[in-house]
Amino acid sequence: MTKKEWELVTELIDKITDEQAEIIIEAMESKKAERKQVQIDNYMVMRAAVEQLYINYNQLDMYGAGKRLADLLLKFHQAEAKVSGNEMKLQHNAFVLRYIISKPLEVKEICKKLNIDISICQKYINKVFDDFMIYLLGVEGIKPQTYWR
């Protein structure tokens, strides 16, 4: 920006009234809220698609893109679980028992098998989906309510 351009911008800013500044601020905040809502909506759509992918896991075409994606996400999670603590291993195992084995188990059966409470089992399975979203989207894959205030 040249010195002359800077002087014009400075002069313009000096002439803005408080009322005009409030209008500009409201417009900016409104756009920010709209962008946030779009991000939340996009996250929720992607999350639902990933969940549906695993709900239908055993019916997926063995060589199709959906199966390859599901297996890749699962492989990433398995590798992370191997080097993490027991809780992540339990999360991974609960997820595999719920969606991946040829005859998936109901949550109650998983709880008995892994000796965990039903509410914990659901949290573990949801945590795996949360991890998948981060693998897919990076920081944008973090649950919206977790980092948007």
Secondary structure, 3 states (H helix, E strand, C coil): CCHHHHHHHHHHHHHCCHHHHHHHHHHHHHHHHHHHHHHHHHHHHHHHHHHHHHHCHHHCCCCCHHHHHHHHHHHHHHHHHHHCCHHHHHHHHHHHHHHHCCCCCCHHHHHHHHCCCHHHHHHHHHHHHHHHHHHHHHHHHCCHHHHCC
